[in-house]
Amino acid sequence: MKNILGSLAICCLLIFNTALANTVIVKGTVQDANKNPIANKKVLIATDSVNSASGCYITHTVLTNPNGFYIDTLKCLGGDIRKLKIAVENCNGTMLINDPNVTLNNVVESNFVVCVTTSPVPTNCRAIIAINITGKTVKFNSFESTASGPGDSIISRSWFFGDSSSILVGNRVDPSHDYLNAGSYQACLYIKTKAGCESKYCISFNIKDSVPPTTCKAYFSFSVKDSVVNFNSEKSAGANSADTIIRRTWFYMQGNTAIQFGSNVKNPTLVFPKPGTYQVYLSIATKSGCESRYTDSVVIKATTPLPVPTNCRAFFQFKQEQNQVKFNSADAMAGAGDSIINRYWIFGDGSSIQDGNRIDPPHTYTRGGSYTVILYIKTKLGCESKYAVTIQIPNPPCAVQLQFSAERNGTKKVQFNSSLSSAANDSIVSRTWRFGDNTTLTGNQVKPLKEYPIQGAYTACLKVKTANGCEAELCKPVILQDSTNLPQAPNDYIRIVSINPNPVAYRMILTIWSRNNQTDTEVSIYDIYGQLKKTLTKQLIQGNNVLEINTEFLPKGPYYLKVSCKNGKDSRAFYKL
């Protein structure tokens, strides 16, 4: 009899564990180096695709509450979850990543400490990504990424592809990645250099079921004079007469290093550093999504100059106002009895060389960055001299006009529209929507349609990023219920700060703020018909209080949570899965 009862108990335990194997609760805290909680910190939670037995891929984003605490529920229909990837962005832009296994009780705790101070490191390295999309395969390259300066080099590249796949670590320059489904994705590259400099770059893109055209053509010709090469890409073409080229990327190989020049310029000019054979590449992308690359070899020959005077001297000064620079070479000198007959100005941004004998040319830079300006002079007797200065151009000031509307399109549906948003002399390249129900939409969708789980009051936010790196965010309330059914507004004595998660599965974590200390408070749960389902009393301390309530007994549907004390009350809607 005992053996039979023991076998039944084991079978029941196995059935119970199997029933809960597809639901995992994830929680933890985010603190700084002094153990202070960090509120509103974004936590990325994803199932590990390598260790998912049945192909159940889930990606969630949650925010920490005022106590630095976060909690979320992952539910996999028809499969189980064995391992997770949990990431938080550090203060220097790198990602802190934990990869815990799912325990027997299906509860995973993952804590983070960010903003740990370190010794100063260089900050002028730059990560950058270029992509080539073919069907659902994306070819990434980081040829344009740069170290902090001479003597430094990139020793680590970490790729985060934006789906549930594992992070690719090492120092891979140009990985390829296959996406399982069409949709909007954001991939990020994190680099670290030998000198300790770190940089992050993210790019948003869409994977479509249809294959973009492949009949566009990249092509260039060139002419060589000494070490100066003029390129011409006029014969590059789109997939058809209606297709236009929207991006040109130029770079050449020096050893194993890809050096970019002439960013998005049709006919750039380049001065090569020394004689040799250089492989030059042009990549184009068109409005229809077609991409093409062309390469050719450029030979710079060593020349033996004729004896000429060597006592001339090229020199210039400059005055800078934001992105406008006025150069002046009045102090450049020729020798006795000689005179300067030609000045060649190269402004370092891929624009055409200014030939002639202009002493004080102005130049306007369209983008911020570091540029090397070169002046070549030639005298009547054949003397030649070169002078170069590196200047820093600041990024243009941010001028983002952020607007969006939220029009109710059904009982629980809202049509958002951000088409009136704009950026002066810039373009919006990324839109991130946070709808107020712990869901986020990334990419660059202008008019998303959102269906909320239940009626209620939400706060929707839109955050945009421009091509020049400007960011702006706007939040608006979204009401999805009649005013007669709205819960009573909070007062100054007691307030519900957050309900996590919402919707809730088996337990909820409440953050309740109290003005006074030792406040006797009643916490109650009502269904939408006003029937009391659960009540408990708690004594709150002054400030934020975190309470945990078991909700396993509640049937699926909408509810109201109400907190009340002798001086006031507050209520908020939630949904039970």
ZATIKOL-507234 format. One record per residue: residue in one letter; x, y, z of N, C-alpha, C in turn. Coordinates in pm, whole numbers, plus 50000, padded with zeros to 5 digits. Example, Ala and Ser with C-alpha at 12.3 -4.5 7.8 and 13.67 -1.06 7.14 Angstrom:
! residues 2
A513194943150780512304955050780513204967050780
S512854977550708513674989450714512905000350787
//
This chain:
! residues 577
M500834987950000500005000050000500865012550000
K501965012650079502855024450085503525026649951
N503925015549885504575017149754503635023349652
I502345019049656501355024649562501155039549586
L501025043449716500845057649748502065065749707
G503275060049728504505067249689504575069249539
S504195058949463504205060149316503225070749269
L502005070649333501025080949296501535094949325
A502215096749437502735109949473503775114649373
I504655105349329505685109049230505035112849098
C504025105049055503335108148929502675121948935
C502015124749050501365137849065502385149149057
L503555147049122504595157449119505095159648978
L505295148748901505755150048764504735157348678
I503435153848697502375160648621502345175548655
F502485179048785502475193048828503625200748766
N504845194748770506015201548713505865203348563
T505315192948495505145194048350504165205148315
A503105206648398502095216848369502655230848380
L503645232548470504205245948491505495248248413
A505965237848336507255239148268507225249848159
N506025253548113505965263448006505735277548058
T505775279848188505595293048246506755295948343
V507455306948321508615310548404508435324848454
I508665326748584508635340148644510075345048659
V510345356748606511695362648610511645375248695
K512545376548791512565388348875513995391648915
G514195403248971515525407249014515575422049044
T516785426949071516985441049102518125446549017
V518105459748998519185467148932519645478049027
Q520935477749067521495487349160522765493449103
D523165505149160524445510749118525545505449209
A526755510649190527905505549264527775507849414
N526945517549456526735520249599525495513249654
K524985503449579523815495449621522535503749626
N522495515049554521265522949547520405517749431
P519075516349451518235511249343518145521049227
I518025515849107517895523948986516515521648928
A515705532148923514325531148874514275533148723
N513205527848660512935529448516514095524648430
K514805514448475515895508648397515345497548309
K515675497848179515165487948086515905474648102
V515145463848117515695450248130515185441948012
L516135436347933515795428047818515785413447861
I514675406247837514535392347877514185384247753
A514935373447726514685365147608514975350647642
T514235341647577514555327547589515785324647506
D516615315147552517835311147481517435301247373
S517555305147243517095296447135517875283547127
V519135283647168519955271547161519455261047259
N518925265547375518515256347479516995255347491
S516255259547389514805258347391514425245547320
A513815236247392513605222947338512605222747224
S511635231547227510545230547128510425243047042
G511495250747030511465262446943510565273446991
C510495275847124509645286247179510495298747202
Y510395308847116511255320647124510435332447173
I510855338347285510135349447347511125360447379
T510745372947351511565384547388510655394847456
H510995398747582510225408647656511145420047700
T510565431747720511275443147778510445448447895
V511055449548014510355454848132511195466048193
L510555474148279511235485048347511235482348497
T512315486848565512375485448709511465495748777
N510955492248897510115501548972511005510749056
P510435519949135511285529249212512265522449308
N512035509749344512985502449429514005494649349
G514085497149217515035489949133514615475549108
F513345471949136512885458149124512125456248993
Y512305444648928511525441348809511015427048822
I509925424248753509355410748751508585409148622
D508625397048566507935394448440507585379548435
T506585376248352506165362348335506305358548188
L507035347648160507185342448025506325329848014
K505525328847909504655317247893504825311747752
C505165298847743505435292247616504335281947593
L503505284147491502415274847461502955263047381
G502785250947433503195238847363504675235947371
G505385241447467506815238747481507285242247620
D508585241747641509125245347771510275255247754
I510665261447864511735271447866512815266447962
R514035264747913515095259147995516175269048034
K516425279047949517525288347974517135302147921
L517615312647989517255326347952518505334647922
K518305345447850519295356047832518675368847889
I519315374847990518805386948054519905397548046
A519565409447996520585419647971520115433148020
V521095441248070520865454948114522015463348060
E521705475348009522745484047955523495490948069
N524835490248065525665496748165525735511848137
C526315519348229526375533948212527265538248096
N528225529648056529125533247947528655527947813
G527415522847805526855518247679527045503547651
T527875496447729528025482147709526845474747771
M526715461847739525625453847791526125443947896
L525455443748012525695433448113524705422148087
I525205409948070524365398748026524495387148125
N523355382148173523285369848252522555359348171
D522955346448186522285335648113521925324348209
P520975326648301520635316648401519815305148344
N519955293248408519085281948379517785283748457
V516705277748406515425278048475515425267348584
T515135271348709515165262048821513895253548825
L513875243748918512745234548927511445241648962
N511525252549041510295259549078509865269948974
N510585270248858510245279148746510295293948784
V511155297448881511375311348919512855314248900
V513175324648823514565328448795514805342248853
E515845343648934516225356648988517565360748928
S517625372648870518845377648805519045392248846
N520095394948923520365408348975521545414548902
F521565427948893522615435148822523135446748907
V524435449348894525065461148952525695468748835
V525245481048810525735488948698526465501348749
C527065508548657527735521248686528905519448782
V529615508148773530825506448853531925515148794
T532535523748875533555533048825534845525548794
T535515529648687536805524048648537755535448615
S538995531948589539975542148552539605547948416
P539955560648390539585567048264540135559448144
V539305557948041539725551447917539355560747802
P539965558847685539605567247570538115565847536
T537545576647482536105576647449535855580047303
N536905580747222536715585147085536805573746984
C536645561147028536475550346932535025550646880
R534765543446772533435544546711533035531246649
A531935525646700531345513746639530325518046535
I530305511046423529315514146319529025501446240
I527775500046195527335487946125526825491845986
A527175483745887526535484245756525925470545730
I524795470045657524105457445636523785455545489
N523645442745452523205438745319522165427845338
I520905430345302519805421145327519465413545199
T519495400245207519065391545097518015381945151
G516745384145115515685375845172515615377945322
K515805366945399515805367645544517215366145602
T518225366945517519625366545560520215380545556
V520825384545666521445397845675522955396145688
K523675402345599525145402745603525565415745670
F526145414645789526605426245862528085428745831
N528515441345840529955443945839530245456045926
S531415455645988531835466546078533145472546030
F533345472645894534585477945838534805492645876
E533705499945894533835514245920534045517546068
S534015507546154534295509846297535765513846314
T536035522846409537385528046427537795527146574
A539105525746596539665526046731539825540646774
S540395542646895540455556146951541515564946887
G542455559146815543495567146753544705558746715
P545795565146671547005557746635547495549146751
G547905536946718548405527946821547335519746888
D546055522946863544955515346923544325506546816
S543665495746857543015486646764541845479946833
I540855475746753539665468946805540035454446836
I539825450146961540165436547002538935428047031
S537755434247037536565426547069535355432747001
R534545424046936533255428046879532195418246930
S531135423546988530005415447034528775419646955
W528135409846890526975412346804525705407646872
F524685416446883523355413146935522385415146819
F521815403946770521075404346643519615408646659
G519125410446781517775415846799516675405646801
D517005392746783516005382246801516415374046923
S515915361846934516205353947053517475345647041
S518285348246937519525340646920520585345347020
S521615336947036522695340247130523525351847079
I524145359147171525045370047136526335364147078
L526795369546964528025364846900529195372946955
V530095366347028531255373047087532505369247010
G533585376147040534855373946971535295386846906
N535695385946780536105398046706535745396346559
R534515391146534534055388746397533705402046331
V534315404946214534135417746147532845417946066
D532525406645999531395406845904530575394045914
P529835392146024529025380046036527755380745952
S527205368845919525895367745857524935361645958
H523635365445948522635360046041521335357545967
D520745345745991519465341945930518335344746030
Y517345352545987516175355346070515035345746032
L514385340246133513355330246109512065336446055
N511745348546098510465354546064510655368646008
A509725372845924509715386845878509295395845993
G509735408345989509395417846095510445428646109
S510285436946213511225447846242512215443146348
Y513495445846327514545441646419515505453246442
Q516205452646556517285462146585518505454146628
A519575455046550520835448146581521825458346638
C522665453646732523645462346797525025456046792
L526035464746780527435460646784528115467846900
Y528835460246984529595465847094531065462747068
I531915473147064533335470947038534155475347160
K535315469447174536275473347276537655473147213
T538455483447244539775484647184540865480847283
K542075479847230543235476147311543465486247423
A543145498947398543335509347499542175510047599
G541155501747581540035501447675538835509747633
C538875515947515537755523847467536615514547425
E535365518247457534195510147423533165518947352
S532455512847258531455520247181530345510647139
K529135516347122527965508647081527305515446962
Y526795507046870526045512346756524905502846726
C523695508046708522525499846678521915504446546
I521365495046473520735498146345519405490646337
S518355497446291517035491446277516765488346130
F516075477246105515795473145968514585463945968
N514045461545850512885452845833513255440645750
I512795429045793512945416845716511605414145648
K511615413145516510385411245440510335397145383
D509105392445361508945379445298509375379745152
S509175391145087509565392244947511035395944937
V511695391544830513115394244808513255407344732
P514085416944779514235429644708514895427544572
P514735436944479515355435344347516875434744356
T517465427944260518925426144260519555431244131
T518805439244056519285443643925519905457443928
C520065463444045520795476044051522285473544028
K523035484044000524435482243961525295493344021
A526295489144099527305498544149528485498544051
Y528995510444019530125511443927530815524843949
F532145525043931532875537743933534075536943840
S534475548543791535735550243719536585559943798
F537865561343760538745570243836539905574943749
S540495586043791541705591243729542735593843838
V544015591443806545095592343904546075603243861
K546385612043956547445621843934548315622144059
D549555616944046550435615244161549725606344264
S549465611344385548765603444487547315607644503
V546845616744414545475621644421544635614144319
V543505608244365542625600344278541225606544282
N540675609344163539305614244150538415602744106
F537375599544184536435588744155535155594444096
N534485586444012533245590543948532295578643944
S531125579844013530155568844017528875572443943
E528975581243842527795585643769527075574043701
K527805563543663527195552543589526575541943681
S526615543943811525855535143901524365537543878
A523555526943889522135528343855521275520143948
G520005524243961519035516744040518505504743963
A517515497744024516975485643963516175488843837
N515615501143828514865505343710514895520543705
S514205526143606514245540643588513625548343703
A512685541743777512025548443889512765546744021
D513765537944020514525535144143515685545144154
T515955550044274517025559744296517995554744401
I519245558844388520285555044485520165564344606
I520025558444726519875566544848521105565844937
R522035556744909523235556044993524425550844912
R525565557644925526825552944869527845551844983
T528545540644990529575538545091530885535245021
W531905543745042533225541844981534225537545089
F535065527545058536185524445146537265517045067
Y538495517645120539595510145058540315502345166
M541005491745124541695482945216543165486945225
Q543635488745350545055491045377545495480045472
G546095469445416546355457445495545035450545525
N544765447945653543495441945695542495452345745
T542805465045725541965475845777541175482245665
A539855483645684538995490645589538905505245629
I539255514245537539265528545565538185535045478
Q537215541645543536105547845471536495561945427
F535925566245315536115579945269534885583945188
G534715596845166533655601845079532285596645114
S531865598045241530595592445286529425598145207
N528735589245130527535592745054527785603844952
V529005604144895529375613944792529445606944658
K528885613144553528845606644422530225606144357
N531005617044366532315617844299533365622744399
P533835614144490534805618744591536225619344537
T537065626444609538505627244580539275622244702
L540335614444677541105608544787542585609844759
V543345613644862544815613944855545335601644928
F545945592344857546465580244920547765583144993
P548005576145107549125579945193550505576745137
K550605566245051551925562444999551725554044874
P552805551844795552675543544674552255529344709
G551565522744615551125508944636549875506044557
T549355493744571548115489544507547025488644612
Y545925495544590544825496244686543545490744623
Q542825482244698541535477244654540455486844706
V539705492944614538685502844648537305496944624
Y536375499344719535035493744712534005505044711
L532925503044634531735511644638530515502844660
S529775505444768528505498444794527375508544780
I526295504444710525145513244694523895506244747
A522925514344789521595509444828520575518644763
T519495512844708518485520744638517195521644718
K516305530044672515025532344740514185519644748
S514305510644648513505498344647514125487444733
G515305489944794515945479944879517025471944809
C517295474844682518345467844609519715472644656
E520685463444666522045466744708523035460244612
S524145467344587525165462344496526535467644539
R527605460344503528975464544536529855462844413
Y530775472144396531745471744287533125474644345
T534155467944291535525469944340536475471044222
D537555478444243538605479844142539925482944214
S541025480144146542355482544204542885496044157
V543425503744250544035516644221545525515644250
V546345518844151547805517944165548365532044178
I549075534444290549765547144312551265544544292
K551815550744188553215548244154554135557944227
A555335552844259556375561344318557005569544207
T557155582444228557725591344126559015597644177
T559905600044084561165606844118561065621344072
P560845630644163560645644644122561935650844068
L561765660143975562895667843926563385677344034
P564655680744031565175690044132564415703344125
V563845707044235563085719544243563465726344373
P563155739144384563425745944511562645739344625
T563195740144744562555734044863562335744144975
N562465756844943562365766945049561005773645055
C559975768044986558625773245002557965766345123
R556885772345172556225766645291554715769045284
A553975757645282552505758545288552085760445434
F551095768845456550625771245593549255778145584
F548385774945679547105782045686546605782345830
Q545755792245858545035793345984543525792345954
F542705790946057541265789946031540485795346151
K539275800046121538305804046222537045795546204
Q536535790446313535435780846307534235785946385
E533055785146323531785787846389530855776146359
Q530715767346457529925755146441530475747146322
N529655744846219530095736746105530635745045988
Q530775758246005531315766945902532745771145940
V533685769145847535095771945874535625781245765
K536315791845806536965801245713538485799145723
F539095794545612540535791945608541265804145550
N542525805845589543335817045541544785812545530
S545335812945405546715808645380547615820445345
A547295832245400548095844245367549525842845414
D549775834445517551135832945570551935822145498
A551365815345397552155805945316553205813945238
M554395808045219555515815845163556175808445047
A556635816144949557535811344845558945816544878
G559955811844805561315816644828561545830244766
A562775835444785563135848444730563065847844578
G562385857744520562245858344375561235848544319
D560495842244405559515832144362558125836544410
S557055830244359555695833444402554815821044390
I553765820844474552825809444473551865811344357
I551785801144270550905802244153549685792944164
N549695783744260548545774744272548405769844415
R547185769144461546845763444591545765752744570
Y546005740644625545015729844622544495727744764
W543195729544781542575727544913541795714444913
I542065705745009541295693345030540695694245170
F539375694445179538695697245306538405684845390
G538695672945339538635660845422537285654245433
D536255659845367534905653945379534425648045247
G535365645645153534985639545026534505649244922
S534435661944955534015671844855535145673944754
S534805680244645535785682244538536945691044584
I538115688244526539295696644554539045710644498
Q539405720744576539315734444526540665738244466
D540685738944334541915741944260541945756844229
G543125761844193543285775944160544315782144253
N544035794044300544975800844389544205808744494
R543125802444548542295809244648543035809644782
I543195821444836543955823144960543095819845083
D541825823945082541005822845204539625816745173
P539575803945136538275798045103537465794745229
P536135796745227535265791645335534775777645297
H534375769945397533815756645370532795753245479
T531675747345437530625743145529530555727945532
Y530665722245651530585707645669529145703745703
T528675693345637527275689045656527105679845775
R528175673545823528085664245936529195666946036
G528905663946161529935665146263530945653846251
G532165656146303533195645846299534595652046296
S535585643446275536985647646267537415647746121
Y537955658946074538345660345934539785665645925
T540555659945831541915664545806541915673345682
V542265686145700542295695845591543745697245543
I543935696645410545285697045351545365708445251
L546475715945257546775726345159548065722645086
Y547975721144953549165719544869549415732744796
I550675737144796551005749144718552095745744616
K552065753344507553105752044404553525766044360
T554845767944345555355781144312555745782044164
K556065794044122556445796443982557695788643943
L558625786544039559855779344010559715764244032
G558485759444067558265745144080558355739744222
C558565748444321558625743944460557225739644505
E557125728444577555855723344627555955720644777
S554845723144848554815721044992553395717245035
K553285709745144552005705245194551905708445343
Y550695712045387550425714745528549045709045561
A548945702245674547685695545712547335698645857
V546045700245885545525702446020544235694346035
T544075687846150542835680546179541915689346262
I540675690946216539705699346286538535690746333
Q537855695346438536695688546493535435696746464
I534485690546396533215697046365532145691246457
P531455699546536530435694146626529195689546548
N528475680246607527205676246547526235688046549
P525385689146447524425700346445523465699146563
P522945710546612522035710046726520765702346693
C520255695446795519045687546776517835696846763
A517015694246664515785702046645514685692446604
V514265684046698513245673846671511895679046717
Q510925679246627509545682746660508765669546669
L508495665146792507885652046814506395653546841
Q505575646946759504125647246776503565633446743
F502505629446813501755617746770500325618746824
S499405612546753498005612046793497645597746829
A496615596146913496135582946954494605583046939
E494125577146830492695577146800492095563446831
R491075563346914490405550846952489735544746828
N490025531846803489575525246681488795512546715
G488185512046831487445500346877487395500347028
T486825489747083486685488947228488045489347297
K489015482047240490355481447301491465484647202
K491115489947084492115492746980492375507746971
V493635511246946494045525246931494945526246808
Q494635535646718495465538446602496385550246635
F497695547646645498675558046670499185563446536
N499585576246535500065582646412501105593146449
S502355591046402503435600646431503955607246304
S503125607746199503585612946070503915627846076
L503385635146175503675649446185504985652446256
S505675642146307506985644146369508005647446262
S508975656046298509975660246200511285663646271
A512365664446192513685668246242514325677446139
A514575689946178515115699846086516505695846041
N516725695845909518015692545848518505678945896
D517605669745921517935656545974516805647145935
S516915634545972515835624945943515705615246058
I514445611346086514165601746194514435587646141
V515335580346209515715566946165515205556146259
S514705559846376514255549746472513085555246553
R512025547146565510885550246652510685538446748
T510635541246878510355531046980509075534947053
W508065526247042506775528747106506675520647234
R506325526947345505975520147469504515523347497
F503655512947496502215514947496501595515747636
G502395514147742501865515647878501355502947939
D501405491747864500975478847919502125468847921
N503365474147939504595466047943504925459847808
T504405465347697504805460847564505495472247492
T506465468547406507285478247334507365474247188
L507335483947097507485481746953508675489846905
T509705482846852510895489646801510875489746648
G511845496446591511935498046446511705512446409
N510885514946308510595528646266509175529546211
Q508215523246285506835523346240506175536746271
V505585542946169504995556246182503575555446238
K502785545346194501375544546232501035530546285
P501495526746403501155513546454499725512946506
L499095501146490497765498546546497955489446667
K497475493946784497685486546909496355481946965
E496285469047004495115463747074495515460847218
Y494875467447316495175465747457494435453547513
P494985447347618494355435347675493015438247741
I492885449647808491645453347876491445468347863
Q490205472747889489965487147895490635493048019
G491015505548011491645512148124492355524748081
A493135530248172493925542348146495385538448131
Y496025542548021497415539147992498185551947959
T499505550847970500395561747928501265556447815
A501065561747693501825557447576502955567447550
C504135562147515505305570647493505945567047358
L506455577247289507195575547164508575581847180
K509615573947154510985578847159511595577347020
V512175588146966512745587946832514235590946838
K514935586346734516365589146718516605592846573
T517435603046549517685607946414519035603046362
A519255605446232520505601146169521715607946231
N521535620146285522635627346349522775623946497
G521995614446547522125610146686521245617546785
C520365626446738519465633546829518365624146878
E517935626047003516875617947061515825626947125
A514565622547122513475629847186512405619847225
E511635623247330510585614147377509355622247416
L508165616747386506895623147418505935612547471
C505235615547582504275606347642502905613047648
K501845604947627500475609847632499595599447701
P498545603947772497585594347830496665588747722
V496305575847737495355569347648494245563247734
I493005567847715491875563347797491015553947712
L490775541747764489995531747693488825527147778
Q488175536147848486965532547921486155545347945
D484845543547968483995555047994484395561848123
S484205574948130484625582448249483885578048373
T482655572748357481895568348475482475555848538
N483275548348459483855536048512485295537648555
L485845549648546487235551748585487395550448736
P488455543948783488675543148927488955556848986
Q488715558049116488905570849184490365575149176
A490605587949149491965593149136492665592949272
P493965590449271494705590049397494815603849460
N495025604049595495275616649663496685616449721
D496965625849809498335627549856498725618249969
Y497795610150021498125602050139498555587850106
I497995581950000498335568249963498155567049812
R499065559649746499025558949601499615545649553
I498965539649454499515527649388500535532449284
V501805528749303502855532849210502895523549089
S502845510249112502915500948999502365487349039
I501905479948936501515465948948502365458248849
N503175449048898504045441148811503845426348838
P503715417748733503455422248596501995425348578
N501655431748468500255434648435500095433348284
P499485422348235498685412148302499505403248396
V498815397448496499465389448598499075374948578
A499985365748621499705351548608499395345248744
Y500425343148827500245336048954500425344849077
R501225355549063501395364549176501705378449123
M501325388549198501615402349158502485408949264
I503315418049218504175426049306503645440349302
L503185445449417502635458849426503655468349486
T503735480449430504515491249492503525502149533
I503375504249666502405513749720503155524449798
W502835537149769503485548349836502565553649946
S503185556550061502425562150173503095575050220
R502265585350244502835597850295503325596350439
N502595588850519502895587850662503475574150697
N504075573450815504625560950866503535553650948
Q503625540250953502705531751028501235534650987
T501005534350857499675536750802498935523450789
D497825521850861497015509750851496225510450720
T496465500350635495925500750499495215487650467
E494095488550398493365476850350493575475650200
V494025463650154494255460850013493175450949968
S492385454749864491255446449821491295444549670
I490755432849625490635429749483489145427749451
Y488635435349349487245434249306487195430149159
D486155422249123485955419548981485195431248919
I484955430348787484345441948718482875443748756
Y482305433948832480925435348877480855440949019
G482005444449076482035450049209482065439749321
Q482235426749288482265416249390483665415349450
L483765415449584485045414549654485595400449640
K486845399149594487475386049575488555383149677
K489195393349730490265391249827490505404249901
T490825403550030491165415350107492195411750211
L493105420850242494095419050347494475432750400
T494985433250522495395445850585496895445850604
K497505457350580498945459150594499215472550661
Q500305473150739500745485850796501945490650713
L501815502250650502815507350557503755517050627
I505005516850582505975526750628505915538850536
Q506565549550575506585561650491507425559050367
G506915562950248507615560850122507045549050047
N507885542249965507435531149882507445518049962
N506385510049947506265496950009506005486649900
V506715475149904506555464549805505815452849870
L504655448949815503835437949867503685427449758
E503655414649799503445403549706502115396849738
I501255395249635499915389549654499755377649559
N499295366249614499035354449534497725356449457
T497765354949324496565356649240496175343749169
E496725332649214496475319849146494995315949153
F494275320649256492885316849279491915324449188
L492385335449122491485343749043491245337548905
P489995337148857489735332948718490275343448620
K490425339548497490915348548392489915359948370
G490435372348360489565383748333490095396648394
P489335407948378489765420848432489335422448579
Y490155430148658489885432548799490315446648834
Y489905451148955490365463649012491055460749144
L492205467249164492905466649292492645479949364
K492205479149492491885491149568492665491149698
V493325502449731494015504049859493365516049930
S493145514750060492485525650132492995526350276
C493075538450326493395541050466492405551650516
K492535555950639491565565350694491615579050626
N492745582350560492895595550500492675595650348
G492605584050285492465584150140492455570250082
K492355569649948492325556749880492775558749736
D493085547249670493515547349530493115533849471
S492935533249339492585520649273493185520449135
R493345508149080493935506448948493455493248889
A493265492948757492815480748689494005471748658
F493745458448657494735448748611494005437148546
Y494765428548480494175417248408494835404348453
K494015393948476494515380748518494525371348397
L495725365648368495855356148257495295342548297
//
